Amino acid sequence: MKGVKKLFFRETRDMLLAETGVIDTETADISGVFGRVIAEDVVAGMMIPHYDRSPFDGYAFRSSDTAGASEDNPVTFRVIYETRAGDVSGRALGKGEAVKILTGAPIPEGADCVQMYEKTVFDENTVTITEPLEYNRNVIRAGEDVKAGTVLAEKGTVADAGVVGLLASQGYAETEVYRKLRIAVISTGNELVEVGESLQGSSIYNTNRHMFLAELARCGFEAGYAGTVGDDTDRTAALIKACMNEYDALIITGGVSAGDYDVVPDAMEKAGVNILCRGVKMKPGMACAYGFSGKKPCMALSGNPASAMTNFHCIARPLLRKYAGERNCLQEIIKVRMTGDFGKGAKGERLLRGRMSIEDGVVCMRPSAGQGNAVISSMAGANLMVIVPAEHGPVRAGDVLEGFMI
């Protein structure tokens, strides 16, 4: 892969997406569907509601019987029974009759309109109205919400509470979903020390281990830590190969630049990974290597936390979302007005991290104070990335740039 021209991150992402497959499926109980990716079009087998019903408490009438009713000419009806939600409707209405009806109750046979009780005068046996009611007034007709045959959730949809509610409304106890991705995380570098141990000399804590396990969990994936490995090609290759056998995907941090001890790309190839990308034209996050072992993605990112996480959101996360079965795996690009300056330009694209605000109805962002490759604090609370185009120069407050939520 040495000497291959580096691409911008969206070109790199799209190239890798073209090679990305989809994980296999499993059946999930409705109680576990929330947040899962639906693996088949879910079609309504019945109408919702499946019967004509009342939207509120009131009285049901035949509209033809209400003609001529007014304040000067009130019309009184005999109440023949009461019906509630869950009841089976009683006999059909005759001329001059009404039914007391509660919210969600079925419209009685013969009735075709409803008046809310606040607009009537009633006692135990009669109800009086003072205005005519047209056909279908205050009646929720069968199928008004969902018609039979409607696609409730398309294949590749992430099930939210509304989707779960639609499935329940159809009586679906289970549905087919894509299996949750199991992703391994490896940290590399002789300098790493685990949290809880003492720092010696120039050693540093293994930040990426915990940051990526947390981020992968937030994204809905099952993540496991596979271990820390020093700057040794053979040991790194052995650990990569073991992860490729056990997990669906692998994220490696560190050892991916061009230094004497950056052994990860060589170790990936030695482990049987077909590398398709070495580096990308972006800051931060330029150092990376992406490849596949069979259909399983292997993603090697910088050891600098902010750099690694920036590359993850730009390239790795869309890749994993497609692999997980999502139809819409790309971030939605939005226009963002900058409310602060960033004084550096770049030949390639630059990604700025920050927190979104809404000002005068416009999406805005002030860049986090530190934007360096290793500035972990810039990721804390950040929920938006802004894309500074190549050759843009310094960013000034008031500039409108493209961005996406993270």
C-alpha positions as CSV (number, residue, x, y, z in Angstrom):
1,M,0.0,0.0,0.0
2,K,3.0,2.3,0.2
3,G,2.9,5.1,-2.4
4,V,-0.9,4.9,-2.9
5,K,-2.4,8.3,-3.2
6,K,-4.3,9.5,-0.1
7,L,-8.0,10.4,-0.6
8,F,-10.3,12.8,1.2
9,F,-12.2,11.2,4.0
10,R,-15.5,10.9,2.1
11,E,-13.8,9.4,-0.9
12,T,-12.1,6.9,1.4
13,R,-15.3,6.2,3.3
14,D,-17.2,5.5,0.1
15,M,-14.5,3.3,-1.3
16,L,-14.6,1.2,1.8
17,L,-18.4,1.1,2.0
18,A,-18.4,-0.4,-1.5
19,E,-16.5,-3.4,-0.1
20,T,-18.6,-3.7,3.1
21,G,-21.0,-6.6,3.5
22,V,-23.9,-7.0,6.0
23,I,-23.9,-9.1,9.2
24,D,-26.3,-12.1,9.5
25,T,-29.7,-12.0,11.2
26,E,-31.5,-13.4,14.2
27,T,-35.0,-13.3,15.7
28,A,-35.7,-10.9,18.5
29,D,-38.5,-10.7,21.0
30,I,-40.4,-7.4,20.9
31,S,-39.1,-6.6,24.3
32,G,-35.6,-6.5,22.8
33,V,-36.2,-4.9,19.5
34,F,-35.6,-1.2,20.6
35,G,-32.4,0.0,19.1
36,R,-31.9,-3.0,16.8
37,V,-31.7,-2.9,13.0
38,I,-34.8,-4.4,11.4
39,A,-33.7,-7.1,8.9
40,E,-36.9,-7.3,6.8
41,D,-39.7,-5.1,5.7
42,V,-42.4,-5.2,8.5
43,V,-45.8,-5.1,6.9
44,A,-49.1,-4.3,8.6
45,G,-51.4,-7.3,8.6
46,M,-54.4,-5.4,9.8
47,M,-55.8,-1.9,10.0
48,I,-55.1,0.4,12.9
49,P,-57.6,1.0,14.4
50,H,-59.4,-2.1,13.2
51,Y,-62.8,-0.7,14.0
52,D,-64.6,2.6,13.8
53,R,-64.2,4.3,17.2
54,S,-64.9,7.5,19.2
55,P,-62.1,10.0,19.9
56,F,-63.6,11.1,23.2
57,D,-66.4,10.7,25.7
58,G,-69.8,11.7,24.3
59,Y,-72.9,10.4,22.5
60,A,-73.3,8.6,19.2
61,F,-76.1,9.5,16.8
62,R,-77.5,9.0,13.3
63,S,-76.6,12.3,11.6
64,S,-80.0,12.3,9.7
65,D,-81.8,12.5,13.1
66,T,-79.9,15.7,14.1
67,A,-81.0,17.8,11.1
68,G,-82.7,21.0,12.3
69,A,-81.3,21.0,15.8
70,S,-80.5,24.5,17.1
71,E,-80.5,26.6,20.2
72,D,-84.1,27.5,19.4
73,N,-85.0,23.9,18.4
74,P,-83.2,21.5,20.7
75,V,-83.6,17.8,19.8
76,T,-83.8,15.2,22.5
77,F,-82.8,11.5,22.1
78,R,-83.4,8.4,24.2
79,V,-80.1,6.8,25.4
80,I,-80.4,3.1,24.8
81,Y,-77.1,1.9,26.3
82,E,-73.5,2.8,27.1
83,T,-70.4,1.4,25.4
84,R,-66.8,1.6,26.5
85,A,-63.4,0.7,25.0
86,G,-63.2,-3.1,24.7
87,D,-67.0,-3.6,24.6
88,V,-68.8,-5.3,21.8
89,S,-71.2,-2.9,20.2
90,G,-74.9,-3.5,21.2
91,R,-77.9,-3.3,18.9
92,A,-78.2,-0.9,16.0
93,L,-79.6,2.6,16.7
94,G,-83.1,3.3,15.6
95,K,-84.7,6.7,14.9
96,G,-84.5,9.2,17.8
97,E,-82.0,7.0,19.7
98,A,-78.5,7.7,21.0
99,V,-75.7,5.7,22.7
100,K,-73.5,7.0,25.4
101,I,-70.0,6.3,24.2
102,L,-66.6,6.6,25.9
103,T,-63.2,7.3,24.4
104,G,-62.0,4.4,22.2
105,A,-65.3,2.6,22.2
106,P,-66.7,1.2,18.9
107,I,-69.2,3.2,17.0
108,P,-72.5,1.5,17.3
109,E,-74.2,0.0,14.2
110,G,-76.3,2.7,12.6
111,A,-74.5,5.6,14.2
112,D,-72.3,7.8,12.0
113,C,-71.4,10.8,14.2
114,V,-70.4,11.7,17.8
115,Q,-70.9,14.8,19.9
116,M,-68.7,15.4,22.9
117,Y,-70.6,15.4,26.2
118,E,-69.6,19.0,27.0
119,K,-71.8,20.1,24.1
120,T,-74.9,18.2,25.2
121,V,-77.4,18.3,28.0
122,F,-78.1,14.8,29.4
123,D,-79.5,12.8,32.2
124,E,-79.5,9.1,32.9
125,N,-82.0,8.3,30.1
126,T,-81.8,11.2,27.5
127,V,-79.5,13.5,25.8
128,T,-80.3,16.8,24.1
129,I,-78.3,18.6,21.3
130,T,-78.6,22.1,19.9
131,E,-76.7,21.8,16.6
132,P,-76.9,19.5,13.6
133,L,-74.1,16.9,13.2
134,E,-72.8,16.0,9.7
135,Y,-72.0,12.5,8.7
136,N,-68.6,11.2,10.0
137,R,-68.2,14.0,12.5
138,N,-65.9,13.0,15.4
139,V,-65.5,9.4,14.1
140,I,-62.1,7.7,13.8
141,R,-62.5,5.3,11.0
142,A,-60.9,1.9,10.7
143,G,-57.5,2.2,9.1
144,E,-57.2,5.9,9.7
145,D,-53.8,5.4,11.3
146,V,-52.4,2.4,9.5
147,K,-53.9,0.5,6.5
148,A,-53.4,-3.2,6.0
149,G,-50.3,-3.8,3.7
150,T,-48.6,-0.6,4.9
151,V,-44.8,-1.0,5.4
152,L,-44.4,-0.2,9.1
153,A,-40.6,-0.4,9.1
154,E,-38.3,-0.8,6.2
155,K,-35.4,-3.2,6.2
156,G,-32.4,-1.5,7.7
157,T,-34.4,0.8,10.0
158,V,-33.2,1.3,13.5
159,A,-36.2,0.5,15.7
160,D,-37.2,3.5,17.9
161,A,-40.0,3.6,20.4
162,G,-42.5,4.4,17.6
163,V,-41.5,1.4,15.6
164,V,-41.8,-0.8,18.6
165,G,-45.2,0.6,19.2
166,L,-46.3,-0.2,15.6
167,L,-45.1,-3.7,16.0
168,A,-47.0,-4.1,19.2
169,S,-50.2,-2.6,17.6
170,Q,-50.1,-5.5,15.1
171,G,-49.6,-8.1,17.7
172,Y,-46.1,-9.0,16.5
173,A,-44.3,-10.8,19.4
174,E,-41.0,-11.0,17.5
175,T,-39.3,-9.8,14.4
176,E,-36.1,-10.5,12.4
177,V,-33.2,-8.2,13.2
178,Y,-29.5,-8.0,12.3
179,R,-27.3,-9.4,14.9
180,K,-25.5,-6.9,17.0
181,L,-21.9,-6.4,15.9
182,R,-19.3,-7.7,18.3
183,I,-16.2,-5.4,18.0
184,A,-12.8,-6.0,19.6
185,V,-10.5,-3.2,20.7
186,I,-6.7,-3.5,20.8
187,S,-4.3,-0.8,22.1
188,T,-0.7,-0.8,20.9
189,G,2.4,0.8,22.3
190,N,5.1,0.0,24.8
191,E,4.4,3.2,26.7
192,L,0.8,2.2,27.7
193,V,-0.1,1.6,31.3
194,E,-3.5,0.5,32.5
195,V,-5.7,2.7,34.7
196,G,-5.0,1.8,38.3
197,E,-1.3,1.2,37.8
198,S,1.5,3.7,38.5
199,L,3.1,5.8,35.8
200,Q,6.8,5.4,35.4
201,G,9.0,7.7,33.3
202,S,7.2,8.6,30.0
203,S,4.5,6.0,30.3
204,I,0.9,7.1,29.7
205,Y,-2.5,5.7,30.7
206,N,-4.3,3.6,28.1
207,T,-7.0,6.2,27.3
208,N,-8.1,4.7,24.0
209,R,-9.2,1.4,25.5
210,H,-11.8,3.0,27.7
211,M,-12.8,5.8,25.3
212,F,-13.5,3.4,22.4
213,L,-15.3,0.8,24.6
214,A,-17.6,3.7,25.8
215,E,-18.2,5.1,22.3
216,L,-18.9,1.7,20.7
217,A,-21.4,1.0,23.5
218,R,-23.1,4.3,22.8
219,C,-23.4,3.4,19.1
220,G,-25.2,0.2,20.1
221,F,-22.4,-2.3,19.4
222,E,-21.1,-5.0,21.7
223,A,-17.5,-4.2,22.4
224,G,-14.8,-6.2,24.1
225,Y,-11.2,-5.4,25.0
226,A,-8.8,-7.9,23.4
227,G,-5.6,-6.6,25.1
228,T,-2.6,-4.3,24.9
229,V,0.3,-5.3,22.7
230,G,3.8,-3.6,22.5
231,D,5.5,-2.6,19.3
232,D,6.1,-6.1,18.1
233,T,4.9,-7.2,14.6
234,D,4.6,-10.9,15.3
235,R,2.7,-10.5,18.6
236,T,0.5,-7.9,17.1
237,A,-0.3,-10.1,14.1
238,A,-1.2,-13.0,16.4
239,L,-3.6,-10.9,18.4
240,I,-5.2,-9.4,15.3
241,K,-5.7,-12.9,13.8
242,A,-7.3,-14.1,17.0
243,C,-9.7,-11.2,17.1
244,M,-10.6,-11.6,13.4
245,N,-11.6,-15.2,14.3
246,E,-13.6,-14.4,17.4
247,Y,-15.2,-11.0,16.6
248,D,-17.1,-9.3,13.8
249,A,-14.8,-6.4,13.5
250,L,-11.6,-4.9,15.1
251,I,-10.4,-1.4,16.0
252,I,-6.7,-1.0,16.7
253,T,-5.3,2.3,18.1
254,G,-1.7,3.3,17.8
255,G,1.3,2.1,15.7
256,V,-0.2,3.1,12.4
257,S,2.0,6.1,11.3
258,A,5.3,5.8,9.4
259,G,7.7,5.5,12.3
260,D,10.2,2.8,13.0
261,Y,7.9,1.3,15.7
262,D,4.6,1.7,13.8
263,V,4.2,-2.0,13.1
264,V,0.4,-2.3,12.9
265,P,0.0,-2.2,9.0
266,D,2.6,-4.9,8.6
267,A,1.0,-6.9,11.4
268,M,-2.4,-6.6,9.7
269,E,-1.1,-8.0,6.4
270,K,0.7,-10.8,8.3
271,A,-2.6,-11.7,10.0
272,G,-4.3,-12.0,6.6
273,V,-6.0,-8.6,6.4
274,N,-6.3,-7.2,2.9
275,I,-5.4,-3.5,3.4
276,L,-7.3,-1.1,1.1
277,C,-6.4,2.2,2.7
278,R,-3.2,3.7,4.3
279,G,-3.8,7.2,5.4
280,V,-6.4,9.8,4.5
281,K,-6.3,13.6,3.6
282,M,-7.8,15.0,6.8
283,K,-6.7,16.6,10.0
284,P,-6.8,15.3,12.6
285,G,-7.0,11.5,11.8
286,M,-4.7,11.3,8.8
287,A,-2.9,8.2,10.1
288,C,-5.0,5.1,9.6
289,A,-5.2,1.7,7.9
290,Y,-8.4,0.0,6.8
291,G,-8.8,-3.5,5.4
292,F,-10.9,-6.6,5.5
293,S,-10.4,-10.2,6.7
294,G,-13.0,-11.9,4.6
295,K,-16.0,-9.6,5.2
296,K,-14.8,-8.5,8.6
297,P,-13.5,-4.9,8.8
298,C,-10.2,-4.2,10.5
299,M,-9.7,-0.6,11.3
300,A,-6.4,0.8,12.6
301,L,-6.5,4.4,13.9
302,S,-4.0,6.8,15.4
303,G,-2.9,6.4,19.0
304,N,-3.7,10.1,19.6
305,P,-7.2,10.0,21.2
306,A,-8.8,13.0,19.4
307,S,-7.3,12.0,16.1
308,A,-8.5,8.4,16.5
309,M,-12.0,9.5,17.4
310,T,-12.3,12.0,14.6
311,N,-11.3,9.3,12.0
312,F,-13.7,6.9,13.7
313,H,-16.7,9.2,13.2
314,C,-15.8,10.2,9.7
315,I,-15.0,6.7,8.3
316,A,-15.2,3.8,10.7
317,R,-18.6,4.5,12.2
318,P,-20.4,4.7,8.8
319,L,-18.6,1.5,7.8
320,L,-19.8,-0.3,10.9
321,R,-23.4,1.1,10.5
322,K,-23.6,-0.4,7.0
323,Y,-22.1,-3.7,8.3
324,A,-24.7,-3.7,11.0
325,G,-27.5,-3.5,8.4
326,E,-28.5,0.1,8.6
327,R,-30.1,1.6,5.4
328,N,-28.9,5.1,6.2
329,C,-25.4,4.6,7.3
330,L,-24.1,8.1,6.4
331,Q,-24.2,11.1,8.6
332,E,-26.7,13.8,7.6
333,I,-24.7,16.8,6.5
334,I,-26.1,20.1,7.8
335,K,-25.1,23.8,7.5
336,V,-23.3,25.2,10.6
337,R,-22.6,28.8,11.4
338,M,-19.3,29.3,13.3
339,T,-19.5,31.4,16.5
340,G,-15.8,31.4,17.2
341,D,-12.5,31.5,15.3
342,F,-10.0,28.8,14.5
343,G,-6.7,30.4,13.3
344,K,-5.1,27.5,11.3
345,G,-5.6,26.7,7.7
346,A,-4.7,23.3,6.1
347,K,-4.0,22.0,2.6
348,G,-6.4,19.1,3.3
349,E,-9.7,19.0,5.0
350,R,-9.8,19.8,8.7
351,L,-12.4,18.5,11.2
352,L,-13.3,20.8,14.1
353,R,-15.0,19.4,17.2
354,G,-17.5,21.3,19.3
355,R,-20.9,21.5,20.8
356,M,-24.0,22.5,18.8
357,S,-26.1,25.5,19.8
358,I,-29.2,27.0,18.2
359,E,-29.0,30.8,17.9
360,D,-31.8,32.7,16.1
361,G,-33.0,29.4,14.7
362,V,-29.6,28.6,13.1
363,V,-27.4,25.6,14.0
364,C,-24.1,27.0,15.4
365,M,-20.9,25.8,16.8
366,R,-18.0,27.3,18.7
367,P,-14.9,25.2,18.3
368,S,-13.6,23.5,21.4
369,A,-10.6,25.3,22.9
370,G,-8.1,22.7,22.0
371,Q,-8.2,21.0,18.6
372,G,-4.9,19.1,18.6
373,N,-4.5,15.4,17.7
374,A,-4.0,14.4,21.4
375,V,-6.4,16.9,23.0
376,I,-8.8,14.5,24.8
377,S,-10.7,17.4,26.5
378,S,-12.0,18.6,23.1
379,M,-14.1,15.4,22.8
380,A,-15.8,15.8,26.2
381,G,-19.3,17.1,25.5
382,A,-18.7,17.4,21.8
383,N,-21.6,16.4,19.6
384,L,-20.9,18.1,16.3
385,M,-18.0,18.1,13.8
386,V,-17.5,20.8,11.2
387,I,-15.7,20.1,7.9
388,V,-13.3,22.9,6.9
389,P,-12.6,22.4,3.2
390,A,-9.1,22.0,1.8
391,E,-7.3,25.3,1.2
392,H,-10.0,27.2,3.2
393,G,-7.6,29.0,5.5
394,P,-8.4,30.2,9.0
395,V,-12.0,29.9,10.2
396,R,-13.7,33.1,11.3
397,A,-16.9,33.6,13.4
398,G,-19.8,33.9,10.9
399,D,-18.4,31.4,8.4
400,V,-21.0,28.8,7.3
401,L,-19.6,25.3,6.9
402,E,-20.8,21.8,6.5
403,G,-21.0,19.6,9.5
404,F,-22.6,16.5,11.1
405,M,-23.7,15.3,14.5
406,I,-21.6,12.7,16.3
